[in-house]
Amino acid sequence: MPNSQNTNTAKTYSKIALIISALLAIVIITTLSFGHTPMMGLWVIMFFLFLALGFQGIKKIKGFSFTILIFAAVAASLFYPELFLEIGGFSLKKLIVPLLMIIMFGMGTAMSLKDFVGVVKMPKGVLIGIICQFTIMPFIGLGLAFLTGLPPEIAAGIILVGCSPSGLASNVMAYISGANLALSLTLTAVATLLAPIMTPFLMKLLADQLVPIDFLGMLLSILKIVILPIIAGLVFNRYAHGRFYWLDKAMPKISMAGIAIIITIITAAGRDSLLQIGLMLILAVVLHNTAGYFLGYWGSRLTGLDEKSARTVAFEVGMQNAGLASGIALEMGKLATMGLASAVFGPWMNISGSSLATWWRDKK
């Protein structure tokens, strides 16, 4: 009985939140019809916050709540960028790399050496997945960078996203869709380990004409941001998993909060550029992400992988580690330009990935 009451209460709060978000949407649309007001930013932020709360009470779309919260954070950074650039003289950009390292540590705690054993158990799937990972997105990114006519550093950011490995989000989508989760975990682990070599190599090959690429510097940055924290996470998982229950439970939430903060800081830093070229960049990101899913899936099917494995490769190819891309952009001193593509790609891939995963799950 108590559980039933709690469920009903949650649904009631959800309905109230959705009604408030609908009223705020009407206020926003009405205000836009008569001109901008100083309150517009606050109304937009509140709209997304109440919409996210409303989604929490609806099981089928509950997974979109985090993405809606990201939109609230992005709206805040677009309307009030000064709040997310520095606090008391401290530049908030300095938080990005430590936050990424914490996220990568959390990724390591979610892995184990068993994930790497999958290379032996599923050699064909791993080989096809890795080839797709480091060919489809980098070269599609290159094409989009030149076709869109975006400024060189922003265009290079599109290529950077394409040259990055997949992240934990692809594992979540593989799980939701009923795809080959073991293959997904293995591909993420292998692609991440290859990233210190493959990402700088591909950037040097494809983006050096847009921005100067320091191969060694990028390699060292990825080792610092990704590999060392993941190794620490693997060691923690091996020897301390279960001993710190609160940490095991908190890491996913910490990672999500870290991603939200990173996207907010990047958006605030690149606000002026984003407002100028936003629509073109969003179009490029949507095409990039969609091409990754489509070519990853059909490339796998044409090379003989089964349906579940092909779906897995689609997620691994289409969903990149946008956080790593933003960290590299920061290390290069180009966060406000090269970092923009990753700031847009991160929220969008969660929307598209969740939608595709749900569709595939229901299509079984």
C-alpha positions in Angstrom: 0.0 0.0 0.0 2.7 2.6 0.9 4.4 1.9 -2.5 1.1 2.5 -4.3 0.6 5.8 -2.4 4.1 6.9 -3.2 3.5 6.1 -6.9 0.3 8.1 -7.0 1.9 11.0 -5.2 4.8 11.0 -7.7 2.3 11.0 -10.6 0.4 13.9 -9.1 3.6 16.0 -8.7 4.5 15.0 -12.3 1.2 16.3 -13.7 1.5 19.5 -11.7 5.0 20.1 -13.0 3.9 19.4 -16.6 1.0 21.9 -16.2 3.4 24.5 -14.9 5.8 23.9 -17.8 2.9 24.2 -20.3 1.9 27.5 -18.7 5.5 28.7 -18.9 5.6 27.7 -22.6 2.5 29.9 -23.2 4.1 32.8 -21.4 7.3 32.4 -23.4 5.5 32.3 -26.7 3.3 35.2 -25.8 6.3 37.3 -24.7 8.2 36.5 -27.9 5.3 37.8 -29.8 5.6 41.2 -28.1 9.3 41.4 -27.7 12.1 40.2 -25.4 11.9 41.0 -21.7 14.6 40.7 -18.9 12.5 37.9 -17.4 12.7 35.7 -20.6 15.8 33.8 -19.5 14.4 32.9 -16.1 11.1 31.7 -17.7 13.0 29.5 -20.2 15.1 27.9 -17.5 12.1 27.3 -15.3 10.2 25.8 -18.3 12.9 23.2 -18.8 13.3 22.5 -15.0 9.5 21.8 -14.6 9.4 19.8 -17.8 12.2 17.6 -16.4 10.3 17.1 -13.2 7.2 16.2 -15.1 9.1 13.6 -17.2 10.3 12.0 -14.0 6.8 10.7 -13.3 6.2 9.1 -16.7 8.0 5.8 -17.0 8.4 5.8 -20.8 10.0 9.2 -21.0 11.7 9.3 -17.6 15.1 8.7 -19.3 14.9 12.1 -21.0 14.8 14.0 -17.7 18.6 14.4 -17.6 18.7 15.7 -21.2 16.0 18.2 -20.4 18.0 19.4 -17.3 21.0 19.8 -19.7 18.8 22.1 -21.8 18.0 24.1 -18.6 21.7 24.4 -17.9 22.5 25.5 -21.5 19.7 28.1 -21.4 21.1 29.5 -18.1 24.6 29.8 -19.7 23.2 31.5 -22.8 21.1 34.0 -21.0 23.5 34.6 -18.0 27.0 33.6 -19.3 28.8 35.7 -16.8 27.7 33.4 -14.0 29.5 30.4 -15.6 32.8 32.0 -16.6 34.4 32.8 -13.2 33.6 33.0 -9.5 35.6 35.4 -7.3 38.3 35.6 -9.9 38.5 31.8 -10.3 38.0 30.7 -14.0 35.5 27.9 -14.1 37.2 26.5 -17.1 39.8 25.1 -14.7 37.1 22.7 -13.4 36.6 20.9 -16.8 39.7 18.6 -16.7 39.3 17.5 -13.0 35.6 16.8 -13.7 36.4 14.8 -16.7 39.0 12.8 -14.7 36.3 12.1 -12.1 33.9 11.0 -14.8 36.5 8.7 -16.3 37.3 7.3 -12.9 33.6 6.5 -12.6 33.7 4.8 -16.0 36.6 2.7 -14.8 34.7 1.6 -11.7 31.9 0.4 -14.0 34.4 -1.7 -16.0 36.3 -4.9 -15.2 39.0 -6.9 -16.9 36.1 -9.2 -18.1 35.2 -6.4 -20.6 38.6 -6.8 -22.3 38.3 -10.6 -22.4 35.5 -10.0 -24.9 38.2 -9.2 -27.5 39.0 -13.0 -27.5 35.4 -14.1 -27.2 34.0 -11.8 -30.0 37.0 -11.0 -32.3 34.9 -10.4 -35.4 32.4 -8.0 -33.6 35.2 -6.1 -31.9 37.3 -5.8 -35.1 34.3 -4.5 -37.2 33.2 -2.2 -34.4 36.6 -0.6 -33.9 37.1 -0.2 -37.7 33.7 1.5 -37.9 34.5 3.6 -34.8 37.7 5.1 -36.2 36.6 5.5 -39.8 33.0 6.5 -40.1 32.7 9.4 -37.7 36.1 11.0 -38.4 35.6 11.1 -42.1 31.9 12.1 -41.9 33.1 14.8 -39.6 35.7 15.9 -42.1 33.1 16.1 -44.8 30.7 18.1 -42.6 33.4 20.5 -41.5 34.0 21.6 -45.1 30.5 21.4 -46.4 29.1 23.6 -43.6 31.6 26.4 -44.2 31.9 27.0 -40.5 34.9 28.9 -39.1 38.1 26.7 -39.1 38.4 26.1 -35.3 34.6 25.4 -34.9 34.8 23.0 -37.9 37.8 21.3 -36.4 35.7 20.7 -33.3 33.3 18.6 -35.4 36.2 16.5 -36.6 37.4 16.2 -33.0 34.1 14.8 -31.9 34.3 12.2 -34.7 37.8 11.2 -33.8 36.9 10.6 -30.1 36.1 7.1 -28.8 32.6 6.1 -27.5 31.6 6.6 -23.9 29.4 5.0 -21.3 26.2 6.5 -22.8 26.5 4.0 -25.7 26.5 1.1 -23.1 23.4 2.4 -21.5 21.6 2.6 -24.9 22.8 -0.9 -25.8 21.3 -2.1 -22.5 17.9 -0.3 -23.0 17.6 -1.5 -26.6 18.3 -5.2 -25.8 21.5 -5.1 -28.0 24.7 -7.0 -27.3 25.8 -5.4 -24.0 28.9 -7.5 -23.6 30.1 -6.4 -27.0 29.2 -2.8 -26.2 31.3 -2.8 -23.0 34.2 -4.4 -24.8 34.1 -1.9 -27.7 34.0 1.1 -25.3 36.9 -0.3 -23.3 39.1 -1.0 -26.4 38.2 2.2 -28.2 39.1 4.2 -25.0 42.5 2.4 -24.7 43.2 3.1 -28.4 42.2 6.8 -28.1 45.6 8.2 -27.0 47.0 7.0 -30.3 44.1 7.0 -32.7 42.5 10.4 -31.8 45.7 12.5 -32.2 46.7 10.5 -35.3 43.3 11.1 -37.0 43.2 14.8 -35.9 46.7 15.3 -37.4 45.6 13.6 -40.6 42.2 15.3 -41.0 42.2 18.6 -39.1 45.8 19.9 -39.2 44.9 22.1 -42.1 42.2 23.8 -40.0 44.1 24.2 -36.7 47.7 23.2 -35.7 47.6 19.7 -34.1 50.3 18.8 -31.6 50.2 14.9 -31.8 52.3 14.4 -28.7 50.6 17.0 -26.7 47.2 15.6 -27.5 48.4 12.0 -26.7 49.6 13.2 -23.2 46.4 15.0 -22.6 44.3 11.9 -23.3 46.5 9.8 -21.1 46.0 12.3 -18.3 42.3 12.8 -18.8 41.2 9.3 -19.7 43.6 6.5 -19.3 45.1 7.2 -15.8 41.6 7.8 -14.2 40.2 4.7 -15.9 43.1 2.5 -14.6 42.5 3.9 -11.1 38.8 3.1 -11.5 39.6 -0.5 -12.6 41.9 -1.0 -9.6 39.2 0.4 -7.3 36.6 -1.9 -8.9 39.0 -4.9 -8.5 40.0 -4.4 -4.9 37.3 -2.1 -3.3 34.1 -2.7 -5.1 31.2 -3.1 -2.7 33.2 -1.8 0.3 32.1 1.8 -0.3 28.5 1.4 -1.2 27.7 5.1 -1.0 30.5 5.7 -3.6 29.2 3.0 -6.0 25.7 4.5 -5.8 26.9 8.1 -6.1 29.3 7.9 -9.0 26.6 7.8 -11.8 25.0 10.9 -10.3 28.3 12.6 -9.9 29.2 11.8 -13.5 25.9 13.3 -14.8 26.3 16.4 -12.7 29.9 16.7 -14.0 28.7 16.5 -17.6 26.1 19.1 -17.0 28.6 21.5 -15.5 31.1 21.0 -18.3 28.5 21.6 -21.0 27.3 24.8 -19.2 30.9 26.2 -18.9 31.6 25.5 -22.6 28.3 27.0 -23.7 29.0 30.2 -21.7 32.6 30.4 -23.0 31.4 30.1 -26.6 28.1 31.9 -26.3 28.7 34.6 -28.9 30.0 32.2 -31.5 27.1 29.8 -30.8 24.5 32.5 -31.3 26.0 33.4 -34.6 26.4 29.9 -36.1 24.1 27.9 -33.8 21.7 26.5 -36.4 24.4 25.4 -38.8 26.3 23.7 -36.1 23.2 21.9 -34.8 22.4 20.7 -38.3 26.0 19.4 -38.7 25.8 17.6 -35.3 22.4 16.0 -36.1 23.7 14.8 -39.5 27.0 13.5 -37.9 25.2 11.6 -35.2 22.5 10.2 -37.6 25.2 9.1 -40.1 27.0 7.3 -37.3 24.0 5.2 -36.3 23.0 4.5 -39.9 26.4 3.5 -41.3 27.5 1.8 -38.1 24.4 -0.5 -38.2 24.4 -1.2 -42.0 28.2 -1.5 -42.1 27.9 -4.2 -39.5 25.0 -6.0 -41.1 26.8 -6.1 -44.5 29.9 -7.6 -42.9 27.9 -10.4 -41.3 27.2 -9.3 -37.8 23.9 -10.4 -36.2 21.1 -7.9 -35.5 21.9 -7.4 -31.8 25.6 -6.8 -32.5 24.8 -4.4 -35.4 22.6 -2.4 -33.1 25.5 -2.3 -30.6 28.0 -1.0 -33.2 25.5 1.6 -34.3 25.4 3.1 -30.7 29.2 2.8 -30.3 29.8 4.7 -33.6 27.0 7.3 -33.3 27.6 8.2 -29.6 31.0 9.7 -29.0 32.8 10.8 -25.8 31.9 14.4 -26.2 33.3 15.2 -22.7 36.8 14.0 -23.8 36.5 16.2 -27.0 35.8 19.2 -24.8 38.7 18.4 -22.5 41.1 18.2 -25.5 39.7 21.5 -26.8 40.4 23.1 -23.4 44.0 21.7 -23.3 44.5 23.2 -26.7 43.3 26.6 -25.5 40.3 26.6 -27.9 37.4 25.7 -25.6 35.2 28.6 -26.9 35.6 27.4 -30.5 36.6 23.7 -30.9 34.6 22.9 -27.8 31.3 24.0 -29.2 30.6 20.9 -31.3 31.0 18.7 -28.3 28.7 20.9 -26.2 26.0 20.5 -28.8 26.7 16.8 -29.6 26.4 15.6 -26.0 22.8 16.6 -25.3 21.7 15.7 -28.8 23.1 12.2 -28.8 21.3 11.5 -25.5 18.0 12.5 -27.1 18.6 10.5 -30.4 20.2 7.5 -28.6 17.3 7.2 -26.1 14.7 7.5 -28.9 16.5 4.9 -31.0 17.0 2.5 -28.1 13.4 2.7 -27.1 12.2 2.1 -30.7 14.5 -0.9 -31.1 13.4 -2.3 -27.7 9.7 -2.1 -28.7 10.5 -3.6 -32.1 11.8 -6.9 -30.7 
